[in-house]
Each structure stands twice: as C-alpha cells, then as structure tokens.
Amino acid sequence: MKSNLGSSSGIVSQVAEATTQSRLSKSIRTIVLWATFDVLVGSGTILWSLLTSFGSAKPIHLFDLLANGELFIISVSITASAVGMLIRSGKMQETRVIVSLCAAFAILFVGILAFASLGAGGRASNIDGYGMFSLIWYIVSIIVGLQCILIAEV
C-alpha cells in the first residue's frame, strides 16, 4: 500500500514540475517576444536614424535625433503594450498589480504630455535636456513594462 502512495505522489510531483517548467518557458517566450517586437522593432526608427547618421559625412549628435520626441512615442507604445498584457492577465485584485498599473499609467501620461509639449511638428528648444529626459523616460518605460509583463506571467 505504501508503494502505491509513494508512486502516486511521485507522479504528482512530476506533473507539478512539468507544469512549473511549462509556465517558466511560456513566461520566457512572452518576455522575448515583447522585447523583440515591442522594444526592438518599436525602436527601429531611432536605431535606423542612428545607423544612417554614422554613414553621413556630417556628424549628428544623439540628442539631435531625439529632439522631435519620437522616443516618447515609442515609450508610450512599449508601456501601453505591457499594460494591455497585465490587464488581460485578470490579476486586477492584487495590490502589486494596482501599484504597477499606477506606475505604468504615470509613465504613459508623462510620455504623452512630453511629446505633446512640442506641438505639431515641433522641436525641443533645449535639445540636450529634452534628449536626456526622453532617453531616461525610454529606459524607465522598458523597466516598468517588463515589471508589468513579469507580474502578468508569474
């Protein structure tokens, strides 16, 4: 009788381990897809502009590329995608989810306002300050987006 119980608990532990491995591989897959398509492909315009500037005879300062606010648009789309994944997870009752959503909405709101502050077709008057702020905001949006995705997946 003991051998049957031991073998059935062994099966249960194997199933639990397989489920954990499956969940982990799904989480890694989701993070890799998000990083590839939302972050890298989303950042493609800035990366392409940076690459083409190396080939030109006239050197371009990094912040000159960021003076039109494109990085804020990319930051908003990265964060919005992660918020959508978090909302879709259905974990809205947990405190950590609510805190993450508040942080993400703050990122979205400031990113939208920072881009809108330029006006239609505008360019920042303080190129270095605006470029540095947009670069920092971009990094923060990736961190907050990753946090939302990790919470949604784990």
Buried (B, 14 or more C-beta within 10 A) or exposed (E): EEEEEEEEEEEEEEEEEEEEEEEEEEBEEBBEEBBEEBBEEBBEBBEEBBEEBEEEEEEEEBBBBBBBBBBBBBBBBBBBBBBEBBBEBEBEEEEEBEEBBEBBBEBBEBBBEBBEEBEEEEEBEEBBEBBBBBBEBBEBBBEBBBBBBBBBBE
